[in-house]
């Protein structure tokens, strides 16, 4: 399985572990060194129509294991009754760029099962697809070399211990769906290879910005509904604190989405706890709430522990924003149009306890969220400011930098805002603006552009020059996906 369907962000791990759905940890499944992902689904006589089954399918999809590109067709529709459970192991190939997926099926195998597994291989057009069954009621299928690695680990117990062994220990007994992964395996949306199947993406491996060492997810059926449990170990307490806050913020915002009262109650009562650098999420869902979660598109964020923001750090080029702000520990900066604080609280981490961050917005809901996050997260260096249409409300001659992301075009009184921003900066202080624009319509009148919620970089440059700023750099290709966004950096003389 050289090129699984890509998602835009996920996953990882190396180890030897014990597992059996319905009885996790019973019979060992040894994993070779280099394993980066383990996903388990099924259980004894699993119910294929209830909410737990939908969670299983969503979990498979989140990890790129669904049947959208014809791979492993058996996954979302188990087919042969002989299969009681399935485990999927993600392995890094020798070049560490093309992961392989090996499936391990358990049950009483007949000819129909083997035919189904082989059909899965034929649908991939992979010549080296292999299916092997043994006398223990297990079948291994996937890339031939990867299957050999897993089989060898089974035979000699050569599985290497590592982060996954900790993650496996957090999988709930009797889980009907579970996954363990580490921060080294990220899925990234990209164009399919030339001549490859439509929609087939590629993988890239990058360091997880959250510093996540591993995360473990479990879903199981209880008498009164469904239970979800997520545990993650972060590299530092600070990283865990930020992720804890973002997860709480997500759960709070999800309560305001459309949905049943049962689901909103479940989100409200979800337990988010942190013990140093270890983070926990536990949710209890009634049948109606479980259906809502499974069908409402919210579950994917929960499965990935809200790691969607790590992907955003990448495409929004946060480290480059820091560089253009000339950010240092102790810097005093403002985030205008802060929204729910994605950038503000990252700035707080960057400037440290001796620095200061002003999170500015005019939206009441955003201000409420910002204040709650500031109080809850313990970032005392974040000051939430209610701005006005003609003023951000910042102290005069005090700031080293101001950043505005995707908000400048919304400012009706932009001339007065720029004047006030310039007054707030110290001499040499920087202004960084990142704004979406349409290259094909950059010559349209300004009012037409802002009506589309974009603005051409040449207009931004012209306006900041008129406001008395000195241009340092302009990059019309600063961000290309998911939308085209320009960068303009200036300073107060």
N, C-alpha and C positions, 0 to 999 in steps of 0.2 A: 504494500500500500504506500507507494512512494509519495503521492501528492494528495492528501486528504482535503476535502472541501474546507476552505478557510473560513474562520470567523475573524472578527477584528481584534479579539484579545482573549487570552486565557493562560497558560497552564504548564504542568511539570512533575518530575521526581525519580530518584534511584532507590532500590531496596529488595529485601526479602520479607514476605508478609504471610499472614494466615487469613483465610477467608472462606466462607461458604454462605451464600445468601440464604436467609432463613436461619442460618447458624453461622454468622461471620466468625472467623478465626478457627473454625473446626478443622478442616483439612488444609494443609499449607499449599499455597501457590507461590513457588519461589520465583522471584523476578531477577533477571540478570542486571549487572551493573549497567547503567545507561538508561534504564527505564525511567520515563519522565511523567507518566500518566497512568492511572488505573481507574477504570470506571466499571462498576458492577450493577447489573440489573437482574430482575427476575425474582426468585424465591420459590418456595414450595407451592406448586399449583397457583401461580400468580393470577390475580383478577385482571383481565385485560380491558375492562370497561370502566373501572372506578377512577377516582382522582389520582390514586397512587400510580396507576398505569400511565396517566397523562404526564405526571411528573417524571416518570421514567423516560418517556419519549422526549420530553423537553430537555432532560438532562443529556440524553444522547445527542440531541441536536446542538446543544450548547457546546459540546466537545467535538462537533464535526463528525459524529458517528451515525447520523441519520441516513436515509436512503435517497437523498435528493440527487446525488450524482450516480446512483446505481450501485454504490459500494455497500456491502454487507446488507443486502436487501432483507435479510432475515431479522435485522435488529428491531425495527419498529413494528414489525408484524411477525412475532415469533414463529408462526407456521407450525413446524413439526411438534407434536405434543410431547415428544421425547425430551425436548430441551427444558430443563428446570431452571437454569440460570446461565447468565453470560457474563464474562469478565473481559474487558478490553485493556490491553497493555500498550502504552505508547513508548516506543524505543527510538533513541537517536541513532541514525546511521553513522558509519565511520567518519563521514565528512561533517557531521554535526549540523547538517542543514536540511536533510530530508527525512523527517521522522517516519517510522513504520508503525502500523497498528496490527497487533496480533490479537485475534479473538480466541477465548477459551470457553468452550461450551461444556455444560455438565448435564448428564441425564442418561437415559436408556436409548442408545443410538441405533436406529434402523437405517435401511437404505434411503428412505425419504430424507432423513436428516443430512446424510452425506451429500445427496444430490443437491439439496438446498444450499449447503455450504459451498459446494463446487460451483453452483450457479452464481453465487455471490462473487466468486473469483472471476468467472467468465465475464460478468458485467463490468468488471474493472478494466478489462483488456490487459491485465497483467499476466505475462507469460510465466512468471516465477511464482504465481499463487500456488499455495500448497495446503492440503487438508490432510491431517494425520489424526487417527483415533487410537486410543489405547484401551487396555482391558479394565481400566479404573473408571470407565464411564466419562471420559473427557475427550474432547475433540479440539485440536489446535488448527487455526486457519489464518492465512495471511501471507505476507512476503516470505518466501522460502528461507532466506537467511535469518530473518527475524524469528521465525518459528523455531529454527534450530537453536537459536540463543536461549529462547524460553525453555525448550525441551532439555537443553543441557543443564540449565539452572535447576530444573526439576530432578534430573538424574543425580547430580552431585551436590546439590544444596549450595551452589556457588553464588547465590544471590547476595549482593552487597548490601550492607545495612547503611541507612542514611535517613534523610528527612521523612521518607515515606513510612518508615517503621513507626515513627511517632504519629503520623497522620492516620495510619491504619488503626492504631489503638483508640482513636477517637470515634471510629465508625460505630454507630449504634447497633447493638445486637438485634438481629431480625430485620435489618434495613432492607427494604424492597428496591432501593436504588441508592447508590453511593458513589462517591468519587474522591480520590486523593490526588493532589497535584502540587507542584512546587513552582517557585518563582522563575525557573529557568526556561519554561516552555511557553512561548507566547504565540498565539495565532493572529495573523494579520491579514486583513482583506487585501487582495491584490488581483491584478489581471491574471487570467489563466494563461498557461504556457502556450506558445505558438502551436497551433494544430491540435491542442488538447480539447477535451470536452468543454462545452460552454458552461461558464460559471465555476469551473474548477480552479481553485486558487492555489497559492503556494504558501509555504511556511517560512517564517524568519524567526530567529532566536535572538532575544535581546535580554539585557538585565532588567528585572522587574524593578521599577522605580520605587515601589512600596517597600522594597527590601524583604518581600515575603519569602520565607523559607519553605513553608508548605501550608496547604489549606485542605480541610476535610469536610465533605458534605454528606449528610445522611437523610433519607426520607423513609418513613415507615408508617404503616397503618395502625391506629389505635382504635379502641372500642368506640370512641366518640369523634373520630375524624383522623386527620393526618398530622404527623409531627415532622418538623424540619429542624435540623441541627447543623450548624456550621461552626467550625473551629479553625482558626488560622494562627500561625506563629510568624511574627514579623521580626525583622532583623534588629530593630531597636524599639525601645519603649516609645520614643517620639513618633516613629512611623505608625505604631499601633494606635497611639492616641489620635493621630490625624484620621486614620482609617475608621476608628470607632466613631468619631464625630461625623464623618461623611455617611457612614451607615445609618446612624441615628437620624441624620438630616434626610436621607432618602426615605426611611420608614415614615417620618413625619409628613413629607411631601406626598407619599403614596396614599396616606389617609385622606388627602383632599381630592384624590382621583375618584372617578365614578366607580361605584362598586357597591356590593351589598353591605348592610350594617355589620354582618358577621365578619366579613373580610376587614373592614375598617377596625373592628374591635380586635381582631387577631393582630393586625399591624400595630395597634396602640399598645397591646399587651405583650408584644414581642420582647424578649429579654435580650439586651445587649450588655455584655459584661466584658471587662478587661482585667487581666491579671498580669501586670508588667507588660511584656511584649506579646502575650497570648490573648487572642480575642475570641469571644463566644457569641453566637446568635442562636436562640431557641424560639421556635414559633409553634403554637398549638392552633390547628385549624379544624373547624367543624367541616362537615361534608360540603355545605354550600360555599364556605370560604375557600376550601381547597379547590373546588371547581372554578371559582372566580380567579384564583391565583394561577391555576394551570391554563386557563383560557384567556386571561387578560394581558399576557405579555409581560407581567411583572416578575415572573419567576426567574427569568434569565439573569436579572440583576442580582437577585438573592443568591443564585447558584454561584455566581462569580464573586460574591462578597463585595459587590459594588466596585469591582476593579476596573470598571469602565473608565473611571477617572484616570487610571494609569495610562490607558491608551490615549486619552485626551492630552496628558502631559507630553506625549510624544508628538502627536500631529500639531498641537498648538505651540510647540517649540518653547516650552516654559524655560528651559535652561538658557535659550538664546534671549528671551525677554529679560532674564536676570542680567545677562551680559550687557545688553543695551542700556539697562538702567544703571549699570556700573554698581550693582548691588554688593554690599559688604555687610558683615556683622556690625550691627549698630546703625545701619542706614535708617533714614526716616522717609517713608514712601507712602503714596496714596494710590488706591485702586478705585477709580471713578467709574460707576456703573458696575458695582461689585456683584450684583445679583445675590446668589446664595453663598458666595464666598469661596468659590473654587480657587481663584487666584489669591485672594486676600490672605487665607490661612497658610497657603504655601509661601507667600511673601513673609508671613510672620515667622515661619520656620527658618527662612533664609537670613533674616535680619537678626534673629535671636532675641534673647531677653532684654538686651540693651538697646535694641532698635524699636521703631514704632511704625505701625501700619494704620492708616486711616481708610476704612472701608466705607465708601460713599455711594448712596443710592437715593432715589426719590420714591421708589415703590414701597408702600407700607408693608406688604407681605415679605418682601426681601429684607427690609430693615428688621422686621420681627425675627426672621430666621437668622440673620447676622448676629443680632444681640443674643439670641439663645445659644448659638454656636460659640460665640466669644465667651460667654459665661460658663458653658458646659465644658468646653475644651481646655480652659485654663490658660488661654493665650492672652495674658494681661496686656500685651503690647498692641493688641488690636482695639482701635477705637472706632465705633460705628457712628457715622455722621449722616444725618438727613440733609441731603442737598436741596438746592432750589434750582429752578430752570435757568437762572442767570448766575448762580454761584455754587461751588462745591462746599463752601463753608469750611475752608482750610485755613490754618494759621498763616500769617504773613511771614515771608522770608525765613521759612523753617524747614522746607522739604528738600531732600536730595533728589527725589524723583517722583514722577506721576505717570501712571500707566492707564490707558483707556483701551479696552478691548471690545470691539463691536458695539460701541455705545456713542461714539462721537457723532455719527450720522443722525442719531435721535435728538441731538441737542438743537432745539429751535433757536435759542439765543446763544449760538456758538461763539460769536465775537466776544460777548461779555464773559462767557465761560473761559475762553482762552486768556482773556485779560486777568481774570481772577486766579487762574492756574499759574500764570507767569508771576504774579505777585506772591504766590505761596512758595515759590522755589527760591533757593539760595542761588547766588551767582554760580553758574556752571551746572546748576541742577538740570536734570534731563526730563523730557517729555517723550513718552513712547506711545504711539497710536497704531493700533492694528484694526483695519477696517475691511469688510468685504466689498468687492466691486465686480462689475461685469465688463470685461475687456471689450466686448462688442458694443457697449452702450456708454462708454466712458465720456463721450462728448455730449451726452444728453444734458439738458439744463439741470442745475443742482436740485431743484424741487422735484423733478422727475426721478432722480437717482434716490433721494432720501425716501421718497414714497415707496420705492422698491426695497428699502432698507439696505442700501449700499451707497458708497461714495468713492469716486475715482481718486487715486493717490495724488494726482497733480492738483486736484482741488484742495486736498488736505494740505499739501505742501504750500500752496499759494496762501492759504488762510493762516497757517502758523507763521509764515514769514511776515505777513501783514500785521500779526499780533506782536511782532518784535522778537520772535525766536530765531535762532541760528540753526540752519539745517545741518545735521551730522551725516545722516544716511537715509536712503530710500530704497526699498526692495519691493518691487511690484509682484514678485513671485515668492513672497515669504511663506505663505501657506497655499498649497494647491488643492488639497482635499481635506474635508469633504466639500469645501467651497474655496474659491479664489479669494485670498486676503492679502492686502499689502501691509508693509511696515514703513512707518515714517518716524525717524528719531531726530529730535531737536534738543537744543539746550538754551537756557537763559544766559545771555552774554554777561 
